[in-house]
Amino acid sequence: EGPVTLAGSVRFEKSSLFRMEAAPQVTARLALGRGFSLFSKLDRSFMYPSFNDLYWRGPDEQGDPDLKTERSRGFELGAHLDRERAEVGLAAYYRQVTDLILWRTDATCVTTRSANAQARLKGLELSLRLKPFAWAEGSIAYSIASARDETGQQLVYRPPQVLAWSAKADHAFSKHVSCGLVLSGRKVAEVKSGDQYDYAAGTCLHDTKLVGYAWALFYGYLAIDRARVFARIPNLFDATIYPSWGRPRLPGRSYELGISWELAD
């Protein structure tokens, strides 16, 4: 193999409601030695409107049967360093989206509708993966993103910053007994959500914001041959997360215990 690697692919899809679409992709990688490389990607993608996007009708939402296929094109540039016990990556991307399928709130702050919007997405992501031991590894990723419509307004429900992490360990005591732990989560920044209807108060709230949160999941198990006893704690930090104003909060911290048995030849 040489220092330059090129790869390409294309996907075709046809919907009964929309014309055939193609999603080509071209990637290039330049290896500079000692595990360090540069990469780039050019691609075009698409997404057909869903049934709800087109036809949903509710007390506060309605679809738009005139929606078009969402299309986007963009590029990604980055660098990657891969060593025996560590990996570091840095990537920047830019996307231009046409006919974005987006739920917007109209002037009444009651009815939302989908719209054929235009948007520009750009961001930067830094990632680090460590594997200090054969039985343990951890990773962390920090991303900064900006998503704006054709007027320059920030798109709603798009957090500008997200920090994600993961740590896991697996250890085999013997041929028959092993155990493992996993801790993963993310921290999401506050995001502007525009005008929202507060169902609890029955009023319209203007220029609202959804507060940021830190969410984590814990999972641990003890396996004996084909049997496994496990514990899971979703929302470990008991974060208060609301999908929108007036909606019930997502479930808080909970505890789950279980026993599983694997069937194999």
N, C-alpha and C positions, 0 to 999 in steps of 0.2 A: 504494500500500500504506500502511496505517496503522501506528501504533507497536505494535499488538497483533496477533499472529499465532496462530491456533488451528488445530490439525490433529488428526485422529483416524483410527484404523484398527482393524480387527478381523480375526483369522485364525481359521478353523474347521478342525478336523481330526478324523477318525474312525479309530479303530483297530478291527481285527476282535476284539481281546481286551478293549477298554475302550470306554466310552461316548464320545460326541462331546464335544469340549472347545472352548472359545472363549478367545481371547487378545486382549482389547481394549487399546487404548492411546490416551491423550489427552495432547497436548503443547501448551504455551503459551509464547510468547516475547514479551517486552516490550522494545522498542528505546528506549533513552534518549538516543541521539545520540552522535556521535563514535566510532562503532564499539562502544559499550558496550551490553550487553543482559543481561536476566535471563531465565531459563527454568525451566520445571518440567515434570515428566512423571509421570503416573499410569498404572499398567499392571497387568495380570494375565497371568501366563504359566503354562505347564504343560510337563511332559515325561513321556512314557510310559516305563515300565520297559523296558529292553532285554532281549534273549534271555538274555544272561549274567546280568543282574540277577535274572531269574526262575528259570533252570534250570541255571546253571553248577554243575558238580560237579568238585572237584579235591581233592588231598591236604590242602590248607590253606584252601580256600574252598568255599562253597556258596551257591547262590542261594536266593531265597525266592519260591515261586510265588504267595504271598498278597500280594505287593506291590501297592500302589495307585498311581494316577497322582500324580506329584509336582506340587503346585500352589504358586504363590507370588503375592504381591501386594505392591506397594510404591510408593514415590514417590522422585523425585529433584529436587533444587533446586540451582541454580547461577547463576554469573555468567560472562560471556564478554566479553573485550575484543579486538577485531580491528582492528589497524592495518596499514599497508601492508607492513611488514617484520617484524611480531611479532604473536603471538596468545597470550593468557593466559586460562586457564580454571580455575575452581574449582567443584567439584561435591560435594554430599553426598547420600547415599542411605540408604534403610532398606527392608528386605524382611522379610516374614513368610512362612516356608515351612512347609507342612504336608505330611506323608507324604514327607519328604525321603528320597531313595534314597541310603543311606549304608552303606558297609562298616564294620562294627564287629568288634572282637575280643572273643570270649567269655572266660569265666573260665579256660579251659584254655590260652589264648594260642596255640592251634593252628588252630582252625577259625574262619573269619570268616563272617559272614552279613550280608545286607542287611536293613535295618530301616525301618519307617515312622516316622521321627523327625520332631520339630518343631524348627525353628531360627529364630533371629533374626539377620539380617545387617545390619550398618551400616558405613559407611565414608566416607572423605573423600579426594578426589583433586585434586591441583594439577598443572596441565600448562602447559608453555611451549613455543612453537614460534617459531623465528627463521629468517628468510630474508634474510640480509645482502646476498646477491648473487643475480642471476637464475639462476645455475648451482649454487648451494649452499644447503642448509637443514639445520637441526638441531632436534631436539625432545627434551624431557625430561619425565617424568611421575613423580610420587611419590604413592603411595597408602598410606593407613592403614586397615585393615579389622579388624573383629571379627565372628567367627562363633561363636555359642554355641547349644547345644541347649536343650531345655526345662528342664534342671536347672541351667543356667548354666555348664556346662562348655565349654571351648574346643573347637571341632571340630578334628579332626586334619587334617594336611596343608593347612592354611589359613594361609599366612604372614601375620603381622600387618602387615608392611611390605614394599613392593616398590618399587624404583627402576628405571625403564626409560628408555633413551635411544636415540637414533638420529641419525646424521649421514650425509649423502650429498651427492655432487657429481657433476655431469655437464658435460662440456665438449666442444664440437664444434670441432675444428681446421679442418675444411673440410666441404664437402658430403659427402665420402666417408669421413672419418676422425673418430672420436669416442672418448672414454674416460669411465669413471665409477668411483667408489668408494663403498662403503656400509659403515658400521660401526654395528652395533646390538647391544644387549645389555640385561641386567637384573641387578640385585643383589637377592637374596632373603634375608630374615632367617631366623634359626633358628626352627624350628617344633616344637612338642610333638606327638609322634605316638602317645603312649599305650603300651599293652603291645604288644610286637612279638616275633615268633618269630625267633630268629637261626638261620638254616638252616645256616650254617657251623659254629657251635658246638653246635647241637642243643639249645639251652636257651631258656627264656622270659626276656625282658628287660622289666622293668616301668618305666613312666614314662620312656620313651625320648624322645630329641630328635634330629631330623635337623638337621645343621648347615647354616647358611646358605652361600650361594655367590654368586660373581659370574661371569656367563656372557656371552660376546660372540661375534658372528659378523662376519667380515670377508669382503667380496666386492669384486672389482675386475675390470674388463674393458677391452679395447681392440677397437673395432669398425672394420672396413674394409669399406665397402659392406654386404653382407649376411652377411659372415663376422664371427664374434666369438670372441676368445680370452679366456678368463676364468680366474680363480683364486678359490677359496673356502676359508676356514679356519674350520670350526665349532669351537666351544669354544676360542676364541682364548686365554683365560687358563688353559686346562688345568685347569678347576675339577673338584674331586672331588664328584660328585653321586650320591647313593644314593637310589633310590626308596623303599626301606625296609630295615630291618635284615636282614642276611644275603643280600640280593639283590646281584647284580653291579652295579658302578658304571656309570653311563652313559658312553658313549665319551668319551675325552679329546680333546685337540687332534689334529686330522687336517688333511691338506693335499689339496686337489683341484684338478686342472688339466683344462681341457677346451676343445674347439673346437666351435662350433655354426655352422650355416648356415641362413639363413632362406629359405624358398621363397615367392615372391610373384609375382603377375602383373606 
